[in-house]
Amino acid sequence: MLARLADREDVRAETTKYEAVALALVNPDPPSDGETITTFPSVGSSLLLVDFFEKLYAQYDQRFIYAAPALETTTRRLEWSPHSPALGDPRIVGYSPRIAHHEELPPCPPQD
């Protein structure tokens, strides 16, 4: 049922669907309480948590970046400079930041 909720391709199409759906099971028992159970959903499932943000960002880019280039200063996703000292912080081990692949980064839009 969850898998059938995914893959909406347009904001106005199939209002009962979502851009991305994932399922994560968490172990409630010590000593591994809080750890994600990796054996379900199975490999190849459309519900894998590891694919969730990639799918969601792809839909975001399709709708708000490519379809509305005039709004880029408001809707573009921010990227980390490859030279940022934050990328060396040990607290982000396991995090995959979006790194800019160009030398000059455009100015960030003002934050409200």
Buried (B, 14 or more C-beta within 10 A) or exposed (E): EEEEBBBBEEEEEEEEBBBBBBBBEEEEEEEEEEEEEEEEBEEEEBBBEEEBEEBBBEBBBEBBBEEEEEEEEEBBEEBEEEEEEEEEEEEEEEEEEEEBEEEEEEEEEEEE
